[in-house]
Amino acid sequence: MNPSASYEARRAMELRAAENDAQQLFDAVISAAIIRPGRTELEVSDDIKALARELLGVTRYWHKRIVRSGRNTLEPYSSNPPNLVIDADDIVFLDFGPVFVDWEADFGRTFVVGADPAKHAITADLATVWQRGKTWFDATPEATGEQLFEVVEQAARDAGWEFGHVMAGHLIGEFPHERVEDDEVFSYITRGNTRLMRGQDNLGRQLHWILEVHLVDREHMFGGFFEQLLTVD
């Protein structure tokens, strides 16, 4: 397969459209006040699932739906912590991977319930750290996954937080998205991935990536999360 420029442009457009739909879903979650004190993480997740189906016709997710609050916001994706109740002065993050027709989105955002200044600060810094990674990637044609991970990890330290995971993103694409061999390393933005991120999959198509930022404050037992497309503007 030798994909044409128009084919690659369509793929990028479809990925952007899927992310725009995910943003629309998260906006609707806020408008509907689904995240509020006294509700459990599971109740919020179930309501978002129902809203996604009603609003956008979503029936499939390519990864587990994540709603985390309080101390659970310290946990990485792979964990399955207990179902918590959202407190009156809490922080909550959502990580959803809806499939829109045949295209994956992977979108994460953090929301503060209350006025805690430290929780608001970490939420603001998430986007700043993400943008530092994006800026470096855009300026570095031969970027590797390992290099980008180190950039984002340093950006987290510079902002005064600990980076909360051993990876900072992954491949994304048509459902189910392309994975490369030895995918514990080479499908991720992580240490040990020394391959060029601007490569092709086994069908000759351009690789597309999600960049994700997980910042944590272990002393005060909370964290935040932010993710979105890296390779499509």
Order of alpha helices (4+ residues) and beta strands (2+ residues): alpha-alpha-beta-beta-beta-beta-beta-alpha-alpha-beta-beta-alpha-beta-beta-beta
